[in-house]
Amino acid sequence: MNQIEQSGPIDCSSLKLGSRKSALAIIQAEIVRQLILKEYPELETKLVSVSTLGDQVQNKALFTFGGKSLWTKELEMLLLESVGGFDQIDMIVHSLKDMPTHLPDEFELGCIIEREDPRDALVVQDGLSYKSLADLPEGAVVGTSSVRRSAQLLKNFPHLKFKSVRGNLQTRLRKLDDPDSEYCCLLLAAAGLIRTGLQHRISMYLNDDVMYHSVGQGALGVEIRKGDQFMKNICEKIGHRTTTLRCLAERALLRYLEGGCSVPIGVSTIYSEDTKELTMNSLVVSCNGRDSVTESMTEVVTTEEQAEDFGERLAQKLIDQGAKRILDEINFNKIKEIKEEGLH
């Protein structure tokens, strides 16, 4: 068994992992727990699941009431102290795409876990034979609550309509398959479908030529108390280097552009272990899909600092091509109007 160096008055014999209460969140927390147990089999571990505001409010799109912080605040409180009937936790397992790029001063990103397929996926209503977005008929309704996805949908498939759909993965699929459903299909993260054993529902994986994925999509982020050496030592053992370099570059780009999960920024990254080269393709698109900027960059990247610098420089290239103007012109009331009406 690996030995964990202790720093401060911490119980080294047990560890509590926090997550949201959804089935997917618990599966993801269990992935991290198993990685820890592989390195430290004698360590007692426990999952603590909490319902966050983002889980509770299902009738509004995220951009209208707080964005990414909705998934993190309640859990972050438990990192600092016990609250109500919940014990203090030692780390939080997040979908990395839901983690703000600026964390509160008390916390830090301890590590990034190996990425599942980061692409978006098309899920067609049960019983329909469509296999791609291009196959869908004029006016077909696509379910998505993501501004990034809906903006690219308007850009690449103007013959389609879209409408917001909220809820956990199982809830969204039930809404899709309801006999009276208005949705022809949904756009979802492939990683969530794969992790929950629902990959058979994927009609098509959306590659770069159709849709750039979200920053951090498919990866898991572990949030810890800043300066907690006990947790840092564990994170060093379970983090995934290639995923970390890719995702730190993506998050640096997003942070530099001052964007959150509710702005239309998409990316795609590849890292070659042979050449140590990182390639990132990136997109900023207006919410109506009519104006967009794309940029790409490839460089040798071997450290986390180089990865973040890479992302920032690519972001500046996007700005030089007009990305900041697109982002500055975003009107969230207009986004709400577009998403509610499903304009096309």
Salt bridges, closest charged atoms under 4 A:
GLU30 OE1 - ARG33 NE 2.95
ASP55 OD1 - ARG20 NH2 2.72
ASP90 OD1 - ARG225 NH2 3.30
ASP98 OD2 - ARG20 NH1 3.74
ASP98 OD1 - LYS97 NZ 3.50
GLU108 OE2 - LYS232 NZ 3.71
GLU114 OE2 - HIS240 NE2 3.71
ASP117 OD2 - ARG119 NH2 2.72
ASP120 OD2 - ARG148 NH1 2.82
ASP120 OD1 - ARG149 NH2 2.77
ASP177 OD2 - ARG201 NH1 2.76
GLU182 OE1 - LYS163 NZ 3.99
GLU223 OE1 - HIS94 NE2 2.71
ASP228 OD2 - ARG225 NH2 3.03
GLU250 OE1 - ARG115 NH2 2.94
GLU258 OE1 - LYS324 NZ 3.83
GLU273 OE1 - ARG241 NH1 3.71
GLU273 OE1 - LYS276 NZ 3.33
ASP291 OD2 - ARG325 NH1 2.91
GLU295 OE1 - LYS317 NZ 3.73
GLU299 OE1 - ARG313 NH2 2.55
GLU308 OE2 - ARG255 NH2 3.82
ASP309 OD2 - ARG313 NE 2.79
ASP328 OD1 - LYS324 NZ 3.20
GLU329 OE1 - ARG325 NH1 3.91
GLU337 OE2 - LYS334 NZ 3.10
